[in-house]
Amino acid sequence: MMSTSWRDKQHPDLVNFIAAFLATNLYRLNFLSFSPDFLFNNGGLSVAFIFETDWLPEREAAVFSRVSTMKKQFKYLYVVVVVRSAEQNESFNQSYFKYGMELGCPTFVPVCDPEMGFEKIVRIAHARGVCRQKNIVTAMRIEREQAVQCMDAFLRVLTSIPGIDTHDANALAQAIGSIEAIAKASKEFILENTDLSTEKAERIVRFFRDPQYFLSPKLN
């Protein structure tokens, strides 16, 4: 998304370049009235950009005031600044430290021309989206591994009860749920909701509620 106020200040050739570049990279361009100059949403992650297409020393106070405000609004904010000459680069560096910017908060990206600047914007937004998707995949894999580990522990507990096999344990898991719920279930409830025999239901109830039964040696 591109800010309408930012668009109206730019040369039409730059706006046309941006539209064509986005279309080539399979992005849809929308124009909205909002605080950042650009806002990308990749993989459910919003990345905001301030895009200064020509560094002007007389605008330094306005630029850094805007940065200070927007970094409180957006977790992922980048500032792309076009510095075309050594003099502009030196002026920008002095202003950066003059206004007490913290390195990486937000990240500033100096570039030589607006076209390069926008290419950087798209690459940063894409990289952030890829990282977000990898994080989601990693989290899902960890959750699956944890679920498998929990199920293994669940089966080990229940199959330690004399006469209870893996089929019985799975039936209890599907019908009743957690170890805690099974421990609280009555014989009648177990019989009504599973295909376990009366003898097995009694063993389960005794296992969780009779300390002597629980502590005594078991022979399968």
C-alpha positions in Angstrom: 0.0 0.0 0.0 1.2 3.5 -0.9 0.3 6.7 1.0 -1.7 9.1 -1.2 0.1 12.1 0.4 3.5 10.5 -0.4 2.4 9.7 -4.0 1.2 13.3 -4.6 4.6 14.7 -3.8 6.5 12.4 -6.2 7.4 12.7 -9.9 4.9 10.6 -12.0 7.8 8.6 -13.5 8.8 7.3 -10.0 5.2 6.4 -9.2 4.9 4.6 -12.6 8.2 2.7 -11.9 6.9 1.6 -8.5 3.6 0.4 -10.0 5.4 -1.6 -12.7 8.0 -3.0 -10.3 5.3 -4.2 -7.9 3.3 -5.8 -10.7 6.4 -7.6 -12.0 6.9 -9.0 -8.5 3.2 -10.0 -8.1 2.3 -7.3 -5.7 -1.0 -5.4 -5.9 -0.7 -1.6 -5.4 -3.3 0.2 -3.4 -3.4 3.8 -2.4 -4.5 4.8 1.1 -4.3 7.7 3.4 -2.2 6.6 6.4 0.9 7.6 8.3 3.7 5.5 6.7 4.7 6.1 3.1 4.5 2.3 2.3 3.0 -0.6 4.2 3.5 -4.2 3.1 1.7 -7.3 4.4 3.7 -10.5 3.8 2.7 -13.7 5.5 0.5 -11.9 7.9 3.3 -9.5 9.0 3.0 -5.8 8.4 6.1 -3.9 7.6 6.0 -0.1 7.4 8.4 2.2 5.5 9.3 5.9 5.5 10.7 6.7 2.1 12.7 10.0 1.8 13.4 10.3 -2.0 15.8 13.2 -1.5 17.7 14.1 1.7 17.3 17.8 2.5 19.1 19.2 5.6 16.3 21.8 6.1 13.8 19.0 6.6 15.8 17.0 9.1 13.7 18.0 12.2 10.5 17.0 10.5 11.9 13.7 9.3 13.3 12.6 12.6 10.2 13.8 14.5 8.1 11.6 12.2 10.5 8.6 12.7 10.2 9.0 16.5 6.4 9.0 16.3 6.0 6.1 13.9 8.5 3.7 15.6 6.0 3.7 18.5 3.2 2.7 16.1 4.9 0.0 14.1 6.9 -2.9 15.3 8.6 -3.3 12.0 9.6 0.1 10.6 12.4 0.9 8.1 13.5 4.3 6.9 14.9 4.5 3.4 16.8 7.7 2.6 18.1 8.8 -0.8 21.5 10.5 -0.5 22.8 11.4 -3.9 26.1 13.0 -3.0 28.9 12.8 -0.4 27.6 16.1 1.0 24.1 14.7 1.5 25.5 11.6 3.0 27.6 13.6 5.5 24.6 15.7 6.4 22.4 12.7 7.0 25.0 11.0 9.2 25.4 14.1 11.3 21.6 14.5 11.7 21.2 10.8 12.6 23.4 11.2 15.7 22.2 14.8 16.4 18.7 13.5 16.9 19.8 10.6 19.1 18.7 7.7 17.0 19.3 4.2 18.4 21.1 1.8 16.0 18.5 -0.5 14.4 15.6 1.2 16.1 14.4 1.7 13.5 16.8 0.6 10.7 17.9 3.3 8.3 18.8 2.4 4.7 20.7 5.0 2.8 20.6 4.5 -1.0 21.9 6.4 -4.1 18.6 6.9 -6.0 14.8 6.4 -5.6 14.6 3.3 -7.8 17.2 1.5 -5.8 15.5 2.6 -2.7 12.2 1.1 -3.7 13.8 -2.1 -4.7 15.4 -2.3 -1.2 11.9 -1.7 0.3 10.4 -4.7 -1.6 13.4 -6.9 -0.7 13.1 -6.0 3.0 9.4 -6.6 3.0 9.7 -9.9 1.2 12.6 -11.1 3.6 10.5 -10.2 6.6 7.6 -12.2 5.3 9.7 -15.2 4.6 11.2 -15.1 8.1 7.6 -14.9 9.5 6.5 -18.0 7.5 9.6 -19.9 8.6 8.9 -19.0 12.2 5.3 -20.2 11.8 6.4 -23.5 10.3 9.0 -24.0 13.1 6.4 -23.3 15.7 4.0 -25.8 14.2 6.8 -28.4 14.0 7.6 -27.9 17.7 3.9 -28.1 18.6 3.6 -31.4 16.7 6.7 -32.8 18.4 5.4 -31.8 21.8 2.0 -33.3 21.0 3.7 -36.6 20.1 5.8 -36.5 23.3 2.7 -35.9 25.4 0.9 -38.7 23.7 3.8 -41.1 24.3 3.8 -40.2 28.0 0.0 -40.6 28.1 0.3 -44.1 26.6 3.1 -45.1 29.0 1.0 -44.1 32.0 -2.1 -45.9 31.0 -0.4 -49.1 29.6 1.4 -49.4 33.0 -2.0 -50.4 34.4 -2.2 -54.2 34.4 -4.3 -55.5 31.5 -4.6 -52.1 29.7 -3.1 -52.1 26.2 -2.5 -49.4 23.6 -5.9 -49.9 22.1 -7.5 -49.3 25.5 -5.4 -46.2 26.1 -6.3 -44.7 22.8 -10.0 -45.4 23.5 -9.7 -43.6 26.8 -7.9 -40.7 25.2 -10.6 -40.2 22.5 -13.6 -40.7 24.9 -12.4 -39.0 28.1 -9.3 -37.0 27.3 -6.5 -36.2 29.7 -4.9 -38.3 32.4 -6.5 -36.0 35.0 -10.0 -36.6 33.5 -9.5 -40.4 33.4 -8.3 -40.4 37.0 -11.5 -38.7 38.0 -13.8 -40.8 35.8 -16.1 -43.4 37.5 -16.3 -47.0 36.4 -19.8 -46.3 35.1 -18.6 -43.4 33.0 -15.7 -45.4 31.5 -18.1 -48.3 30.6 -20.6 -45.9 29.0 -18.1 -44.1 26.8 -15.6 -46.8 25.8 -15.6 -50.5 24.8 -13.5 -51.5 27.8 -14.7 -54.4 29.9 -15.9 -54.1 33.5 -12.7 -55.6 34.8 -10.6 -53.1 32.9 -12.7 -50.2 34.1 -12.4 -51.3 37.7 -8.6 -51.7 37.3 -8.3 -48.1 36.0 -10.4 -46.7 38.8 -8.4 -48.6 41.5 -5.1 -47.6 39.9 -5.8 -43.9 40.3 -7.8 -44.0 43.6 -6.3 -46.9 45.6 -2.8 -46.1 46.9 -2.2 -49.7 47.9 -3.1 -51.0 44.4 -1.0 -48.3 42.8 2.1 -49.1 44.9 1.9 -52.9 44.8 3.9 -55.0 42.3 2.0 -55.6 39.0 2.2 -58.8 37.0 0.7 -58.8 33.5 
